[in-house]
Amino acid sequence: MRRFLAVFLLIPALALSACGGSSKHSTATKDSSTTTASGSESGSASSSTTSGGSGDVDCTAVKTAAAHFIVEVQYLAQLRDKDAYALIKDGTVGFDPTKMADDIETLRGLEDVDISPLQPAGAVKKALDNYEQANDLAKQNLAVDDPFTQAKGQQLADLTANTADFLGGQTAISEAISKACP
């Protein structure tokens, strides 16, 4: 249990230390204050964008989401028993499936980035779909007292059983980020 807790606490520190550095990309400033049909106003925003296949990729949003995402995926890979769920439920480990779903949605902007010949076409989408499925199972499991009395607890454990394959999906996402947001 101590080893598990140490790994859970070490992952965010390593991820945050790896997120430093500068990047060179075009900057597009959007200053559009519009009113939506519901009457709410959306203010101006400034972000870095670059062309990524069939559209623009918001590099600032993608890099921010990716910084959280790499930690979230590590947490998912370790949700294999009641003790792991207990650490999240009691607040020891800060994993939020709703936040991860938002990060996955942001990273979906990379699906059209061509990363061949490094990865086959569709590798980013496949990885994000896999992580979304795992995150959905984790969210459902966190909503019940004992996820392992239900099949979903075992489904997530099975999905992440081959840790190298499960974590390997991050490679395609990283390659797309490197290409879209150099």
Phi and psi in degrees as GROMACS dihedral restraints (atoms count N, CA, C in turn):
[ dihedral_restraints ]
;  ai    aj    ak    al  type     phi  dphi    fc
    3     4     5     6     1   -63.3    20    10
    4     5     6     7     1   -40.8    20    10
    6     7     8     9     1   -62.8    20    10
    7     8     9    10     1   -43.1    20    10
    9    10    11    12     1   -60.6    20    10
   10    11    12    13     1   -46.6    20    10
   12    13    14    15     1   -63.7    20    10
   13    14    15    16     1   -41.2    20    10
   15    16    17    18     1   -62.3    20    10
   16    17    18    19     1   -41.7    20    10
   18    19    20    21     1   -65.4    20    10
   19    20    21    22     1   -42.4    20    10
   21    22    23    24     1   -61.1    20    10
   22    23    24    25     1   -37.1    20    10
   24    25    26    27     1   -82.2    20    10
   25    26    27    28     1   -26.8    20    10
   27    28    29    30     1   -76.6    20    10
   28    29    30    31     1   -35.1    20    10
   30    31    32    33     1   -57.0    20    10
   31    32    33    34     1   -48.8    20    10
   33    34    35    36     1   -61.3    20    10
   34    35    36    37     1   -36.8    20    10
   36    37    38    39     1   -65.0    20    10
   37    38    39    40     1   -43.1    20    10
   39    40    41    42     1   -65.9    20    10
   40    41    42    43     1   -41.2    20    10
   42    43    44    45     1   -64.3    20    10
   43    44    45    46     1   -42.4    20    10
   45    46    47    48     1   -67.9    20    10
   46    47    48    49     1   -35.3    20    10
   48    49    50    51     1   -70.4    20    10
   49    50    51    52     1   -25.5    20    10
   51    52    53    54     1   -83.0    20    10
   52    53    54    55     1    -7.8    20    10
   54    55    56    57     1   -89.6    20    10
   55    56    57    58     1     1.1    20    10
   57    58    59    60     1   -75.5    20    10
   58    59    60    61     1  -178.4    20    10
   60    61    62    63     1   105.0    20    10
   61    62    63    64     1   170.5    20    10
   63    64    65    66     1  -117.1    20    10
   64    65    66    67     1   161.9    20    10
   66    67    68    69     1  -137.1    20    10
   67    68    69    70     1   155.6    20    10
   69    70    71    72     1  -112.8    20    10
   70    71    72    73     1   118.9    20    10
   72    73    74    75     1  -158.1    20    10
   73    74    75    76     1   166.0    20    10
   75    76    77    78     1   -70.5    20    10
   76    77    78    79     1   150.4    20    10
   78    79    80    81     1  -116.4    20    10
   79    80    81    82     1   126.2    20    10
   81    82    83    84     1  -116.9    20    10
   82    83    84    85     1   128.0    20    10
   84    85    86    87     1  -105.9    20    10
   85    86    87    88     1   123.7    20    10
   87    88    89    90     1  -105.4    20    10
   88    89    90    91     1   123.7    20    10
   90    91    92    93     1  -127.0    20    10
   91    92    93    94     1    81.9    20    10
   93    94    95    96     1  -132.2    20    10
   94    95    96    97     1   110.4    20    10
   96    97    98    99     1   -98.5    20    10
   97    98    99   100     1   112.0    20    10
   99   100   101   102     1  -125.5    20    10
  100   101   102   103     1   159.7    20    10
  102   103   104   105     1  -110.0    20    10
  103   104   105   106     1   129.4    20    10
  105   106   107   108     1   -83.5    20    10
  106   107   108   109     1   174.6    20    10
  108   109   110   111     1   -61.5    20    10
  109   110   111   112     1   -28.8    20    10
  111   112   113   114     1   -81.0    20    10
  112   113   114   115     1    -5.2    20    10
  114   115   116   117     1    94.2    20    10
  115   116   117   118     1    -3.2    20    10
  117   118   119   120     1   -81.4    20    10
  118   119   120   121     1   149.6    20    10
  120   121   122   123     1  -104.2    20    10
  121   122   123   124     1   133.6    20    10
  123   124   125   126     1  -102.4    20    10
  124   125   126   127     1   128.5    20    10
  126   127   128   129     1   -83.8    20    10
  127   128   129   130     1  -171.9    20    10
  129   130   131   132     1   -80.4    20    10
  130   131   132   133     1   153.6    20    10
  132   133   134   135     1  -140.7    20    10
  133   134   135   136     1   151.2    20    10
  135   136   137   138     1  -125.0    20    10
  136   137   138   139     1   129.0    20    10
  138   139   140   141     1  -150.3    20    10
  139   140   141   142     1   161.1    20    10
  141   142   143   144     1   -94.4    20    10
  142   143   144   145     1   127.8    20    10
  144   145   146   147     1  -129.4    20    10
  145   146   147   148     1   155.8    20    10
  147   148   149   150     1  -148.5    20    10
  148   149   150   151     1   157.2    20    10
  150   151   152   153     1   -73.0    20    10
  151   152   153   154     1   131.1    20    10
  153   154   155   156     1  -133.1    20    10
  154   155   156   157     1    74.7    20    10
  156   157   158   159     1    86.4    20    10
  157   158   159   160     1  -111.9    20    10
  159   160   161   162     1   -91.8    20    10
  160   161   162   163     1     1.9    20    10
  162   163   164   165     1  -161.9    20    10
  163   164   165   166     1  -171.8    20    10
  165   166   167   168     1   -90.7    20    10
  166   167   168   169     1   144.4    20    10
  168   169   170   171     1  -109.5    20    10
  169   170   171   172     1   127.3    20    10
  171   172   173   174     1   -81.4    20    10
  172   173   174   175     1    95.2    20    10
  174   175   176   177     1   -62.0    20    10
  175   176   177   178     1   -37.5    20    10
  177   178   179   180     1   -63.0    20    10
  178   179   180   181     1   -48.0    20    10
  180   181   182   183     1   -65.2    20    10
  181   182   183   184     1   -41.4    20    10
  183   184   185   186     1   -64.2    20    10
  184   185   186   187     1   -44.8    20    10
  186   187   188   189     1   -67.2    20    10
  187   188   189   190     1   -36.7    20    10
  189   190   191   192     1   -65.4    20    10
  190   191   192   193     1   -46.9    20    10
  192   193   194   195     1   -61.8    20    10
  193   194   195   196     1   -40.8    20    10
  195   196   197   198     1   -64.1    20    10
  196   197   198   199     1   -36.6    20    10
  198   199   200   201     1   -62.1    20    10
  199   200   201   202     1   -39.3    20    10
  201   202   203   204     1   -74.6    20    10
  202   203   204   205     1   -41.7    20    10
  204   205   206   207     1   -59.2    20    10
  205   206   207   208     1   -42.7    20    10
  207   208   209   210     1   -62.0    20    10
  208   209   210   211     1   -33.1    20    10
  210   211   212   213     1   -73.8    20    10
  211   212   213   214     1   -43.6    20    10
  213   214   215   216     1   -61.3    20    10
  214   215   216   217     1   -40.1    20    10
  216   217   218   219     1   -64.1    20    10
  217   218   219   220     1   -38.2    20    10
  219   220   221   222     1   -62.5    20    10
  220   221   222   223     1   -40.4    20    10
  222   223   224   225     1   -62.7    20    10
  223   224   225   226     1   -46.1    20    10
  225   226   227   228     1   -57.6    20    10
  226   227   228   229     1   -40.1    20    10
  228   229   230   231     1   -63.9    20    10
  229   230   231   232     1   -18.8    20    10
  231   232   233   234     1  -105.5    20    10
  232   233   234   235     1     1.1    20    10
  234   235   236   237     1   -81.3    20    10
  235   236   237   238     1    79.6    20    10
  237   238   239   240     1  -123.0    20    10
  238   239   240   241     1    -4.1    20    10
  240   241   242   243     1  -153.8    20    10
  241   242   243   244     1   173.5    20    10
  243   244   245   246     1   -61.1    20    10
  244   245   246   247     1   -35.3    20    10
  246   247   248   249     1   -62.5    20    10
  247   248   249   250     1   -39.4    20    10
  249   250   251   252     1   -64.6    20    10
  250   251   252   253     1   -42.9    20    10
  252   253   254   255     1   -65.5    20    10
  253   254   255   256     1   -37.2    20    10
  255   256   257   258     1   -62.2    20    10
  256   257   258   259     1   -38.8    20    10
  258   259   260   261     1   -63.5    20    10
  259   260   261   262     1   -34.4    20    10
  261   262   263   264     1   -75.9    20    10
  262   263   264   265     1   -45.0    20    10
  264   265   266   267     1   -63.1    20    10
  265   266   267   268     1   -36.0    20    10
  267   268   269   270     1   -86.7    20    10
  268   269   270   271     1     0.8    20    10
  270   271   272   273     1    88.2    20    10
  271   272   273   274     1     1.2    20    10
  273   274   275   276     1   -63.5    20    10
  274   275   276   277     1   -39.8    20    10
  276   277   278   279     1  -113.0    20    10
  277   278   279   280     1   129.5    20    10
  279   280   281   282     1   -91.5    20    10
  280   281   282   283     1    66.7    20    10
  282   283   284   285     1  -101.6    20    10
  283   284   285   286     1   127.4    20    10
  285   286   287   288     1  -125.7    20    10
  286   287   288   289     1   106.4    20    10
  288   289   290   291     1   -61.7    20    10
  289   290   291   292     1   -29.4    20    10
  291   292   293   294     1   -67.3    20    10
  292   293   294   295     1   -41.5    20    10
  294   295   296   297     1   -64.9    20    10
  295   296   297   298     1   -40.4    20    10
  297   298   299   300     1   -64.3    20    10
  298   299   300   301     1   -39.9    20    10
  300   301   302   303     1   -60.1    20    10
  301   302   303   304     1   -40.2    20    10
  303   304   305   306     1   -63.7    20    10
  304   305   306   307     1   -41.9    20    10
  306   307   308   309     1   -65.4    20    10
  307   308   309   310     1   -40.0    20    10
  309   310   311   312     1   -62.2    20    10
  310   311   312   313     1   -43.2    20    10
  312   313   314   315     1   -61.0    20    10
  313   314   315   316     1   -41.1    20    10
  315   316   317   318     1   -63.6    20    10
  316   317   318   319     1   -43.1    20    10
  318   319   320   321     1   -70.0    20    10
  319   320   321   322     1   -17.2    20    10
  321   322   323   324     1   -61.0    20    10
  322   323   324   325     1   -20.0    20    10
  324   325   326   327     1   -63.2    20    10
  325   326   327   328     1   -12.0    20    10
  327   328   329   330     1   -93.1    20    10
  328   329   330   331     1    -4.7    20    10
  330   331   332   333     1   -59.4    20    10
  331   332   333   334     1   -30.1    20    10
  333   334   335   336     1   -93.3    20    10
  334   335   336   337     1     1.8    20    10
  336   337   338   339     1   -74.3    20    10
  337   338   339   340     1   126.1    20    10
  339   340   341   342     1   -79.3    20    10
  340   341   342   343     1   113.6    20    10
  342   343   344   345     1  -113.3    20    10
  343   344   345   346     1    16.7    20    10
  345   346   347   348     1   -73.2    20    10
  346   347   348   349     1   151.3    20    10
  348   349   350   351     1   -88.0    20    10
  349   350   351   352     1     6.6    20    10
  351   352   353   354     1   -65.7    20    10
  352   353   354   355     1   -38.3    20    10
  354   355   356   357     1  -137.5    20    10
  355   356   357   358     1   152.2    20    10
  357   358   359   360     1   -69.5    20    10
  358   359   360   361     1   158.0    20    10
  360   361   362   363     1   -56.3    20    10
  361   362   363   364     1   137.8    20    10
  363   364   365   366     1    86.7    20    10
  364   365   366   367     1     1.8    20    10
  366   367   368   369     1   -64.5    20    10
  367   368   369   370     1   -37.9    20    10
  369   370   371   372     1   -66.6    20    10
  370   371   372   373     1   -46.9    20    10
  372   373   374   375     1   -60.8    20    10
  373   374   375   376     1   -43.9    20    10
  375   376   377   378     1   -59.9    20    10
  376   377   378   379     1   -44.9    20    10
  378   379   380   381     1   -63.9    20    10
  379   380   381   382     1   -46.1    20    10
  381   382   383   384     1   -65.0    20    10
  382   383   384   385     1   -38.0    20    10
  384   385   386   387     1   -61.9    20    10
  385   386   387   388     1   -42.5    20    10
  387   388   389   390     1   -63.5    20    10
  388   389   390   391     1   -45.7    20    10
  390   391   392   393     1   -67.6    20    10
  391   392   393   394     1   -34.7    20    10
  393   394   395   396     1   -65.2    20    10
  394   395   396   397     1   -42.3    20    10
  396   397   398   399     1   -61.3    20    10
  397   398   399   400     1   -45.8    20    10
  399   400   401   402     1   -62.9    20    10
  400   401   402   403     1   -42.7    20    10
  402   403   404   405     1   -64.1    20    10
  403   404   405   406     1   -40.9    20    10
  405   406   407   408     1   -61.7    20    10
  406   407   408   409     1   -42.4    20    10
  408   409   410   411     1   -63.8    20    10
  409   410   411   412     1   -42.6    20    10
  411   412   413   414     1   -61.6    20    10
  412   413   414   415     1   -43.1    20    10
  414   415   416   417     1   -60.9    20    10
  415   416   417   418     1   -44.6    20    10
  417   418   419   420     1   -63.9    20    10
  418   419   420   421     1   -40.9    20    10
  420   421   422   423     1   -67.4    20    10
  421   422   423   424     1   -35.9    20    10
  423   424   425   426     1   -70.8    20    10
  424   425   426   427     1   -17.3    20    10
  426   427   428   429     1   -84.2    20    10
  427   428   429   430     1    -8.2    20    10
  429   430   431   432     1  -116.9    20    10
  430   431   432   433     1   161.5    20    10
  432   433   434   435     1   -66.5    20    10
  433   434   435   436     1   -47.5    20    10
  435   436   437   438     1  -133.8    20    10
  436   437   438   439     1    95.2    20    10
  438   439   440   441     1   -63.3    20    10
  439   440   441   442     1   -18.7    20    10
  441   442   443   444     1   -86.2    20    10
  442   443   444   445     1    -1.4    20    10
  444   445   446   447     1   -85.0    20    10
  445   446   447   448     1    -8.1    20    10
  447   448   449   450     1  -117.6    20    10
  448   449   450   451     1   159.5    20    10
  450   451   452   453     1   -65.4    20    10
  451   452   453   454     1   -25.9    20    10
  453   454   455   456     1   -65.0    20    10
  454   455   456   457     1   -33.3    20    10
  456   457   458   459     1   -60.9    20    10
  457   458   459   460     1   -43.8    20    10
  459   460   461   462     1   -72.8    20    10
  460   461   462   463     1   -32.9    20    10
  462   463   464   465     1   -59.0    20    10
  463   464   465   466     1   -45.1    20    10
  465   466   467   468     1   -67.1    20    10
  466   467   468   469     1   -42.0    20    10
  468   469   470   471     1   -60.2    20    10
  469   470   471   472     1   -39.8    20    10
  471   472   473   474     1   -67.7    20    10
  472   473   474   475     1   -41.1    20    10
  474   475   476   477     1   -62.3    20    10
  475   476   477   478     1   -33.6    20    10
  477   478   479   480     1  -102.9    20    10
  478   479   480   481     1     7.2    20    10
  480   481   482   483     1   -57.6    20    10
  481   482   483   484     1   -43.1    20    10
  483   484   485   486     1   -90.7    20    10
  484   485   486   487     1    91.4    20    10
  486   487   488   489     1   -58.0    20    10
  487   488   489   490     1   -40.9    20    10
  489   490   491   492     1   -61.9    20    10
  490   491   492   493     1   -44.0    20    10
  492   493   494   495     1   -66.5    20    10
  493   494   495   496     1   -43.7    20    10
  495   496   497   498     1   -62.5    20    10
  496   497   498   499     1   -48.3    20    10
  498   499   500   501     1   -74.0    20    10
  499   500   501   502     1   -23.3    20    10
  501   502   503   504     1   -62.4    20    10
  502   503   504   505     1   -22.3    20    10
  504   505   506   507     1   -62.0    20    10
  505   506   507   508     1   -22.7    20    10
  507   508   509   510     1   -65.3    20    10
  508   509   510   511     1   -24.1    20    10
  510   511   512   513     1   -61.7    20    10
  511   512   513   514     1   -46.9    20    10
  513   514   515   516     1   -61.7    20    10
  514   515   516   517     1   -41.1    20    10
  516   517   518   519     1   -65.5    20    10
  517   518   519   520     1   -43.5    20    10
  519   520   521   522     1   -62.7    20    10
  520   521   522   523     1   -40.9    20    10
  522   523   524   525     1   -64.2    20    10
  523   524   525   526     1   -39.6    20    10
  525   526   527   528     1   -65.6    20    10
  526   527   528   529     1   -39.7    20    10
  528   529   530   531     1   -64.0    20    10
  529   530   531   532     1   -45.2    20    10
  531   532   533   534     1   -60.4    20    10
  532   533   534   535     1   -37.6    20    10
  534   535   536   537     1   -77.6    20    10
  535   536   537   538     1   -42.3    20    10
  537   538   539   540     1   -78.5    20    10
  538   539   540   541     1   -29.9    20    10
  540   541   542   543     1  -130.9    20    10
  541   542   543   544     1    66.1    20    10
